[in-house]
Every structure is written in structure tokens, then in C-alpha cells.
Amino acid sequence: MAAPEIITFGCRLNAFESEIIRGAAGDAGLGDAVIINTCAVTAEAERQARQAIRRARREHPDARIIVTGCAATLAPQRYAAMQEVDAVLDNDAKLRAESYASLAPTPTLPRSRGRGLANADALDALPPPQAGEGAVHPRARAYLQVQQGCDHRCTFCIIPYARGPSRSVPVETVVAQARVMVAAGVREIVLTGVDLTAYGADLPDQPALGVLARRLLAAVPELPRLRLSSLDPSEIDDGLWELLAEEPRLMPHLHLSLQAGDDLILKRMKRRHSRAQAIATARRARALRPEVAIGADLIAGFPTEDEAMFRSSLDLVAECGIAFLHVFPYSLRPGTPAARMPAVAPEIVRERAARLRAAGTTALTAELNSRIGTTGEVLIEKPGSGRATFYAAVDCSPEVSGVQIIRFTGTAAGKLIGVPA
């Protein structure tokens, strides 16, 4: 059965959900469809999605064009009004098999440009998130959604309005899906969610993320590697810290949702951590697991940010040793409190983003250079390329496969170079 083309924008959760969409749409007979899974985190992400929709229609004039994801959930009429679009599905509908069954062509009815909307106004009654039961994951490394939505209201963020309140997948469901994934050949599972460290607060026994990770590793001993996606430094529970120190199968890599390094900007963002807490989190991780690598998200040019405030964020890269830095130029999101704050000039936002990226490149170079001459476990994801436990990309001999111990001999283009130890 033909599989639809999926074009994915945005976060790891969207990437995971795109695999569920691929299976559901393919099973419904939409093998000739092009499905665009949008992101709303920045205006640029939305612009790119609209570009992709127009390009998909030019390249596939007879295909059904279906638009879904966060941007489509927040502004369904905007996408339904595009002449290239056949249907719009919100974040709830996109994971339901019946959504695609209703869009599939029948032998007696030709495809029509219905521009249908599905569940566009149903965010107040969202069901628990799905763990993707039955999905096939042929890759060595795959994402597993364990949490959806967010109860916090950071002043810059529109995503809670697109994803709804925080909901968690029960531990037993996560474990069952992990077993399916491992049986399909997955060697590393990445737990993901919109607000991952909020996991479990809505479940009957309120298991924290550390409890979930420990139970998963105990219940699936054949899983070699477990990794976590973005973590809020204010919500990392004691059980997770203990697991990081004790369990080698939990990867030594923490990606922190920091967003800024200045306390006043953090307050205006309505973040729940301080600059000092961010630094303390990185130091605690290294004390517990010396080989750990730190990643983080930082926003450049948040409203009211002056040069001194920006320097606090810039200096945080070195102070925390953020080797894997994601930089987001601030993007105004209508309807958020930050949109009403005094804006930073666009050219200054771009210049500060460039300076942050340069600092990130310097930190990554230092991190990779510090690994030269050491050995480490690398998961080979495709011939000649893999990822170390501490997240660095690694180039090695194309005949190497599986999980291998690699000696790191050098660096090139932001990657480590290695040979079998």
C-alpha cells in the first residue's frame, strides 16, 4: 500500500506524530496525499509551511493536500482558505484514523476541493495523548510520545493554545509501546512531550518522569539506550537525578529549556527558573555524570531585552557549557502577553541570534575537542554515521553497524570522527 508524503515542521513531538499520521493515512487509502504537519512556534515556521503547501500543489497537482499541526489548529480558516488545500485537521483529529478514512476518495466519488475542517474548535475536550500503538519504527533511533500539552503560560508561547492542557500517557502504555519499538529494531528511544517534566501529574498515582524512566528501563531490559528530550530545569525530579547517576542506559545528555540567561527577562517570560538555577542544573548534571553533555534553547531579542540582558544570555552558553544550542530569534505571536511588550528592532534580533549561534559553535567545538582520544558507545543510524551517548554526531567506517565502541580521533564539520576501538 502506498504511503502518503509527510512534510514535518517543528519539534520532536511533531516528528513522532508524523509517523502515526503516515500509518493512519496510508491505511485509509490516502497514499497519494501530501500531508503538511505545521508548527506555530515562530512566524518563520508558518511562512515555510505555507511555502511547502504551494510547492506541494505545484509538484502534485492531483494529490489531496491535507494540512495539520499547531499552526493549522490555531488558525484553521487561514489554511482552509488556501486554494491549494483540500482539508485541515487539528492536533486532535490528526492522530485519529477516522479523520483520514473520511477524507479518502471512493470509487464512485472523485476528489473534490472540500476544504473541510476537522475538530477545529475542540481543544477544550482533548483526549489523552496516544503512544502510537502498532506503529512500525524501522529506524535505530525513534521518538516515543509520553506527554502532550502544557499547563504553563510563558508569555512568548502560543503552543499551549494549540496543544491543550498537560496530559500523560500511562506508564503501562508507554512500556507496551517501547516493547513494540524494540521488537521492530529500535535501539534508542527518545521520550518526548510538549512539557516532558510535567509527566505524570494528571495520572492517578502521579508518577514523575524519573519513575517512568526507571520503570521503562526495568520492564524493557533489551532496550540499550533511553534518551530524554527537552527538560524544564525547575521540574527535574529527584528520581530522575538518581537515575542519571546510576543508570548507564539513560543517555548522558540533558537538553534544557532555558530560553534566557537574564533574571528580569526570565521573569517577563514567566519562566520558573532563575539564571543561578540554570547554572546549578548544569553543574549538578556534571557532578553526577561527568561525561554528560548539555543542550539548551535560547531566545534572542525577547521584548525589552537590552544589550546587558542579552550579554547575560550570551555568557550563559559558556557558563553552562551548552554544546548543543538551539537559537530562536524572538517571533511575535499575536495573542500572547509578550506581543504587547516593547519590541526589539528586527535587525538587532538577527544580530543577537547570530552572536548566540557563534557562541554555540565555539562551545560545540570545545566539547568535541575534549572527546578526542577517548572512546565511547555510538549507535549507528545509517552507514558511516551515528550518534554518541552524549548526543554528538559521529562519522565512522561505513561497514560498522549496531551499537559500537568507537575511538574518537578527530572532528570535522561539527561532528566527531572515529574508528572501531
ROKE-382001 format. One record per residue (C-alpha): chain; x, y, z; residue number from 0; residue in three letters. Coordinates in steps of 0.02 Angstrom, whole numbers, plus 50000, padded with zeros to 5 digits. Example, Ala and Ser with C-alpha at 12.3 -4.5 7.8 and 13.67 -1.06 7.14 Angstrom:
REM ROKE-382001
 c  east north    up   k   r
 A 50615 49775 50390   0 ALA
 A 50684 49947 50357   1 SER
REM end
This chain:
REM ROKE-382001
 c  east north    up   k   r
 A 50000 50000 50000   0 MET
 A 50070 50169 49952   1 ALA
 A 50117 50288 50092   2 ALA
 A 50074 50473 50087   3 PRO
 A 50208 50605 50082   4 GLU
 A 50227 50690 50252   5 ILE
 A 50311 50860 50268   6 ILE
 A 50351 50896 50450   7 THR
 A 50394 51062 50532   8 PHE
 A 50441 51097 50712   9 GLY
 A 50476 50991 50863  10 CYS
 A 50518 50810 50900  11 ARG
 A 50339 50780 50952  12 LEU
 A 50281 50831 50779  13 ASN
 A 50409 50710 50705  14 ALA
 A 50338 50569 50811  15 PHE
 A 50159 50613 50767  16 GLU
 A 50202 50617 50582  17 SER
 A 50240 50431 50591  18 GLU
 A 50068 50398 50665  19 ILE
 A 49992 50506 50529  20 ILE
 A 50087 50410 50395  21 ARG
 A 50015 50245 50454  22 GLY
 A 49837 50307 50479  23 ALA
 A 49828 50398 50313  24 ALA
 A 49908 50253 50219  25 GLY
 A 49785 50129 50296  26 ASP
 A 49641 50242 50240  27 ALA
 A 49698 50235 50059  28 GLY
 A 49773 50410 50053  29 LEU
 A 49935 50350 49976  30 GLY
 A 49934 50492 49850  31 ASP
 A 49907 50628 49982  32 ALA
 A 50031 50759 50039  33 VAL
 A 50010 50800 50223  34 ILE
 A 50093 50954 50296  35 ILE
 A 50116 50943 50486  36 ASN
 A 50139 51126 50534  37 THR
 A 50223 51217 50678  38 CYS
 A 50170 51381 50759  39 ALA
 A 50321 51418 50869  40 VAL
 A 50383 51557 50753  41 THR
 A 50313 51661 50611  42 ALA
 A 50452 51592 50501  43 GLU
 A 50392 51413 50532  44 ALA
 A 50219 51463 50472  45 GLU
 A 50289 51551 50320  46 ARG
 A 50387 51396 50273  47 GLN
 A 50232 51288 50294  48 ALA
 A 50132 51398 50176  49 ARG
 A 50275 51388 50051  50 GLN
 A 50275 51198 50066  51 ALA
 A 50087 51191 50035  52 ILE
 A 50102 51292 49874  53 ARG
 A 50251 51191 49816  54 ARG
 A 50160 51028 49853  55 ALA
 A 50015 51081 49743  56 ARG
 A 50132 51129 49600  57 ARG
 A 50227 50965 49611  58 GLU
 A 50074 50855 49644  59 HIS
 A 49928 50935 49552  60 PRO
 A 49812 50786 49578  61 ASP
 A 49858 50745 49759  62 ALA
 A 49749 50778 49910  63 ARG
 A 49835 50915 50012  64 ILE
 A 49798 50898 50198  65 ILE
 A 49861 51025 50324  66 VAL
 A 49875 50988 50510  67 THR
 A 49982 51030 50662  68 GLY
 A 49992 51178 50780  69 CYS
 A 49977 51318 50652  70 ALA
 A 49826 51233 50573  71 ALA
 A 49747 51210 50745  72 THR
 A 49767 51393 50792  73 LEU
 A 49711 51465 50626  74 ALA
 A 49612 51331 50532  75 PRO
 A 49515 51454 50424  76 GLN
 A 49676 51534 50362  77 ARG
 A 49737 51368 50293  78 TYR
 A 49566 51310 50234  79 ALA
 A 49555 51470 50130  80 ALA
 A 49712 51424 50033  81 MET
 A 49659 51363 49861  82 GLN
 A 49791 51226 49867  83 GLU
 A 49717 51144 50023  84 VAL
 A 49588 51005 50023  85 ASP
 A 49567 50980 50211  86 ALA
 A 49627 51045 50379  87 VAL
 A 49644 50934 50533  88 LEU
 A 49682 50998 50707  89 ASP
 A 49804 50917 50829  90 ASN
 A 49669 50803 50898  91 ASP
 A 49599 50746 50732  92 ALA
 A 49769 50716 50652  93 LYS
 A 49802 50565 50764  94 LEU
 A 49632 50482 50733  95 ARG
 A 49614 50350 50598  96 ALA
 A 49435 50402 50562  97 GLU
 A 49494 50576 50510  98 SER
 A 49584 50502 50361  99 TYR
 A 49450 50374 50322 100 ALA
 A 49327 50518 50298 101 SER
 A 49447 50603 50176 102 LEU
 A 49488 50451 50072 103 ALA
 A 49423 50450 49893 104 PRO
 A 49290 50321 49849 105 THR
 A 49273 50227 49685 106 PRO
 A 49115 50324 49643 107 THR
 A 49162 50498 49700 108 LEU
 A 49304 50600 49625 109 PRO
 A 49420 50702 49734 110 ARG
 A 49347 50873 49770 111 SER
 A 49419 51028 49848 112 ARG
 A 49310 51023 50004 113 GLY
 A 49425 51123 50118 114 ARG
 A 49349 51029 50263 115 GLY
 A 49390 51069 50444 116 LEU
 A 49401 50931 50573 117 ALA
 A 49382 50966 50760 118 ASN
 A 49446 51142 50734 119 ALA
 A 49362 51205 50893 120 ASP
 A 49378 51053 51006 121 ALA
 A 49531 51099 51109 122 LEU
 A 49430 51109 51269 123 ASP
 A 49395 50921 51264 124 ALA
 A 49557 50843 51208 125 LEU
 A 49581 50657 51244 126 PRO
 A 49737 50583 51325 127 PRO
 A 49886 50580 51206 128 PRO
 A 49917 50424 51105 129 GLN
 A 50077 50325 51120 130 ALA
 A 50067 50265 50941 131 GLY
 A 50016 50085 50970 132 GLU
 A 50052 49974 50822 133 GLY
 A 50163 50099 50732 134 ALA
 A 50314 50024 50646 135 VAL
 A 50481 50105 50686 136 HIS
 A 50613 50033 50569 137 PRO
 A 50747 50158 50621 138 ARG
 A 50882 50127 50751 139 ALA
 A 50827 50281 50848 140 ARG
 A 50646 50336 50870 141 ALA
 A 50537 50454 50971 142 TYR
 A 50402 50398 51091 143 LEU
 A 50272 50524 51149 144 GLN
 A 50232 50511 51334 145 VAL
 A 50155 50682 51367 146 GLN
 A 50053 50810 51273 147 GLN
 A 50001 50991 51305 148 GLY
 A 50056 51118 51435 149 CYS
 A 49980 51199 51589 150 ASP
 A 50104 51343 51594 151 HIS
 A 50085 51509 51506 152 ARG
 A 50256 51576 51458 153 CYS
 A 50222 51749 51389 154 THR
 A 50304 51714 51220 155 PHE
 A 50225 51545 51185 156 CYS
 A 50069 51505 51084 157 ILE
 A 50090 51316 51090 158 ILE
 A 49979 51281 51244 159 PRO
 A 49834 51353 51145 160 TYR
 A 49869 51231 51004 161 ALA
 A 49909 51078 51110 162 ARG
 A 49788 51098 51255 163 GLY
 A 49820 51056 51439 164 PRO
 A 49951 50935 51500 165 SER
 A 49904 50751 51480 166 ARG
 A 50013 50599 51511 167 SER
 A 50019 50425 51434 168 VAL
 A 50003 50292 51572 169 PRO
 A 50164 50201 51616 170 VAL
 A 50099 50032 51560 171 GLU
 A 50052 50101 51389 172 THR
 A 50224 50179 51368 173 VAL
 A 50307 50015 51416 174 VAL
 A 50199 49916 51295 175 ALA
 A 50241 50031 51150 176 GLN
 A 50426 50029 51195 177 ALA
 A 50423 49839 51181 178 ARG
 A 50344 49852 51008 179 VAL
 A 50477 49975 50954 180 MET
 A 50622 49870 51019 181 VAL
 A 50550 49716 50934 182 ALA
 A 50547 49817 50772 183 ALA
 A 50734 49854 50787 184 GLY
 A 50740 50018 50882 185 VAL
 A 50898 50029 50988 186 ARG
 A 50870 50202 51062 187 GLU
 A 50705 50276 51118 188 ILE
 A 50687 50463 51146 189 VAL
 A 50547 50508 51266 190 LEU
 A 50462 50666 51206 191 THR
 A 50321 50784 51251 192 GLY
 A 50271 50966 51247 193 VAL
 A 50317 50987 51432 194 ASP
 A 50406 50824 51468 195 LEU
 A 50450 50858 51650 196 THR
 A 50265 50885 51687 197 ALA
 A 50240 50700 51653 198 TYR
 A 50125 50607 51771 199 GLY
 A 50044 50749 51868 200 ALA
 A 49874 50707 51790 201 ASP
 A 49886 50518 51816 202 LEU
 A 49806 50430 51966 203 PRO
 A 49968 50388 52057 204 ASP
 A 50061 50542 51989 205 GLN
 A 50221 50453 51933 206 PRO
 A 50357 50581 51896 207 ALA
 A 50466 50572 51741 208 LEU
 A 50603 50486 51841 209 GLY
 A 50480 50350 51893 210 VAL
 A 50426 50324 51712 211 LEU
 A 50605 50310 51650 212 ALA
 A 50655 50189 51788 213 ARG
 A 50503 50077 51760 214 ARG
 A 50529 50078 51573 215 LEU
 A 50711 50027 51584 216 LEU
 A 50669 49890 51710 217 ALA
 A 50525 49822 51607 218 ALA
 A 50618 49826 51441 219 VAL
 A 50794 49764 51482 220 PRO
 A 50830 49732 51298 221 GLU
 A 50822 49920 51262 222 LEU
 A 51004 49978 51254 223 PRO
 A 50977 50166 51261 224 ARG
 A 50848 50287 51329 225 LEU
 A 50861 50474 51296 226 ARG
 A 50755 50621 51354 227 LEU
 A 50701 50769 51250 228 SER
 A 50686 50947 51318 229 SER
 A 50679 50967 51508 230 LEU
 A 50622 51114 51614 231 ASP
 A 50762 51142 51742 232 PRO
 A 50635 51189 51875 233 SER
 A 50545 51022 51862 234 GLU
 A 50682 50889 51856 235 ILE
 A 50631 50769 51995 236 ASP
 A 50748 50685 52119 237 ASP
 A 50713 50514 52046 238 GLY
 A 50773 50572 51876 239 LEU
 A 50933 50641 51952 240 TRP
 A 50963 50475 52039 241 GLU
 A 50934 50380 51877 242 LEU
 A 51056 50492 51783 243 LEU
 A 51189 50450 51911 244 ALA
 A 51154 50263 51920 245 GLU
 A 51091 50202 51752 246 GLU
 A 51211 50191 51604 247 PRO
 A 51067 50156 51485 248 ARG
 A 50998 50331 51519 249 LEU
 A 51100 50436 51399 250 MET
 A 51216 50569 51474 251 PRO
 A 51135 50712 51382 252 HIS
 A 51017 50844 51452 253 LEU
 A 50930 50968 51339 254 HIS
 A 50867 51111 51447 255 LEU
 A 50728 51233 51407 256 SER
 A 50818 51389 51468 257 LEU
 A 50758 51524 51345 258 GLN
 A 50861 51664 51426 259 ALA
 A 51004 51697 51546 260 GLY
 A 50945 51860 51623 261 ASP
 A 50834 51854 51777 262 ASP
 A 50724 52002 51729 263 LEU
 A 50694 51931 51555 264 ILE
 A 50656 51761 51631 265 LEU
 A 50528 51846 51744 266 LYS
 A 50450 51936 51597 267 ARG
 A 50442 51770 51504 268 MET
 A 50356 51692 51657 269 LYS
 A 50487 51557 51665 270 ARG
 A 50501 51467 51832 271 ARG
 A 50690 51456 51849 272 HIS
 A 50825 51586 51879 273 SER
 A 50995 51609 51798 274 ARG
 A 51077 51534 51951 275 ALA
 A 50964 51382 51944 276 GLN
 A 51009 51353 51762 277 ALA
 A 51194 51354 51804 278 ILE
 A 51165 51243 51956 279 ALA
 A 51071 51117 51848 280 THR
 A 51216 51101 51726 281 ALA
 A 51341 51085 51869 282 ARG
 A 51237 50953 51958 283 ARG
 A 51223 50851 51800 284 ALA
 A 51412 50852 51776 285 ARG
 A 51443 50809 51958 286 ALA
 A 51329 50657 51945 287 LEU
 A 51384 50604 51770 288 ARG
 A 51550 50683 51716 289 PRO
 A 51530 50632 51534 290 GLU
 A 51362 50722 51516 291 VAL
 A 51336 50848 51376 292 ALA
 A 51217 50995 51392 293 ILE
 A 51099 51063 51260 294 GLY
 A 50980 51209 51278 295 ALA
 A 50856 51326 51193 296 ASP
 A 50887 51513 51199 297 LEU
 A 50782 51655 51127 298 ILE
 A 50870 51807 51054 299 ALA
 A 50789 51979 51059 300 GLY
 A 50644 51949 51178 301 PHE
 A 50544 52112 51202 302 PRO
 A 50629 52238 51319 303 THR
 A 50797 52145 51306 304 GLU
 A 50941 52269 51309 305 ASP
 A 51123 52234 51274 306 GLU
 A 51167 52196 51455 307 ALA
 A 51022 52074 51468 308 MET
 A 51074 51992 51306 309 PHE
 A 51253 51976 51371 310 ARG
 A 51186 51876 51518 311 SER
 A 51112 51751 51395 312 SER
 A 51269 51751 51288 313 LEU
 A 51380 51720 51439 314 ASP
 A 51267 51579 51496 315 LEU
 A 51323 51473 51347 316 VAL
 A 51500 51464 51415 317 ALA
 A 51450 51459 51599 318 GLU
 A 51338 51307 51572 319 CYS
 A 51446 51232 51434 320 GLY
 A 51299 51222 51313 321 ILE
 A 51372 51117 51173 322 ALA
 A 51208 51086 51081 323 PHE
 A 51124 51255 51069 324 LEU
 A 50959 51292 50982 325 HIS
 A 50939 51478 50949 326 VAL
 A 50769 51555 50913 327 PHE
 A 50756 51736 50857 328 PRO
 A 50606 51805 50951 329 TYR
 A 50449 51790 50845 330 SER
 A 50295 51891 50890 331 LEU
 A 50144 51780 50918 332 ARG
 A 49979 51878 50917 333 PRO
 A 49875 51839 51071 334 GLY
 A 50023 51813 51187 335 THR
 A 50070 51938 51326 336 PRO
 A 50244 51964 51252 337 ALA
 A 50164 52031 51093 338 ALA
 A 50109 52184 51192 339 ARG
 A 50283 52219 51263 340 MET
 A 50405 52344 51185 341 PRO
 A 50489 52253 51040 342 ALA
 A 50674 52243 50998 343 VAL
 A 50716 52305 50822 344 ALA
 A 50718 52160 50697 345 PRO
 A 50897 52195 50641 346 GLU
 A 50955 52186 50823 347 ILE
 A 50861 52023 50848 348 VAL
 A 50950 51948 50697 349 ARG
 A 51120 52012 50754 350 GLU
 A 51097 51941 50929 351 ARG
 A 51040 51773 50860 352 ALA
 A 51197 51767 50754 353 ALA
 A 51306 51803 50906 354 ARG
 A 51220 51666 51006 355 LEU
 A 51245 51542 50864 356 ARG
 A 51429 51588 50856 357 ALA
 A 51445 51557 51043 358 ALA
 A 51358 51390 51018 359 GLY
 A 51480 51342 50881 360 THR
 A 51627 51385 50996 361 THR
 A 51552 51280 51137 362 ALA
 A 51520 51132 51021 363 LEU
 A 51698 51140 50955 364 THR
 A 51766 51138 51132 365 ALA
 A 51652 50992 51179 366 GLU
 A 51704 50888 51029 367 LEU
 A 51889 50926 51051 368 ASN
 A 51878 50869 51232 369 SER
 A 51820 50697 51171 370 ARG
 A 51966 50667 51051 371 ILE
 A 52069 50519 51111 372 GLY
 A 51928 50445 51213 373 THR
 A 51813 50300 51172 374 THR
 A 51625 50294 51180 375 GLY
 A 51472 50196 51129 376 GLU
 A 51398 50250 50962 377 VAL
 A 51230 50199 50890 378 LEU
 A 51249 50182 50701 379 ILE
 A 51095 50259 50620 380 GLU
 A 51147 50240 50439 381 LYS
 A 51306 50177 50352 382 PRO
 A 51454 50280 50409 383 GLY
 A 51356 50390 50530 384 SER
 A 51293 50376 50707 385 GLY
 A 51267 50465 50872 386 ARG
 A 51367 50454 51032 387 ALA
 A 51286 50430 51201 388 THR
 A 51318 50615 51236 389 PHE
 A 51224 50660 51076 390 TYR
 A 51368 50712 50964 391 ALA
 A 51355 50656 50782 392 ALA
 A 51494 50535 50734 393 VAL
 A 51564 50486 50564 394 ASP
 A 51647 50317 50554 395 CYS
 A 51678 50171 50435 396 SER
 A 51525 50126 50330 397 PRO
 A 51542 49941 50372 398 GLU
 A 51513 49973 50558 399 VAL
 A 51335 49936 50618 400 SER
 A 51230 49921 50775 401 GLY
 A 51296 49990 50939 402 VAL
 A 51486 50000 50931 403 GLN
 A 51628 50060 51042 404 ILE
 A 51716 50195 50942 405 ILE
 A 51880 50285 50974 406 ARG
 A 51864 50468 50931 407 PHE
 A 52012 50526 50827 408 THR
 A 51963 50699 50766 409 GLY
 A 51825 50819 50715 410 THR
 A 51754 50886 50553 411 ALA
 A 51604 50998 50514 412 ALA
 A 51532 50990 50689 413 GLY
 A 51550 50802 50703 414 LYS
 A 51670 50680 50785 415 LEU
 A 51772 50563 50676 416 ILE
 A 51802 50389 50745 417 GLY
 A 51861 50213 50715 418 VAL
 A 51811 50049 50799 419 PRO
 A 51904 50033 50964 420 ALA
REM end
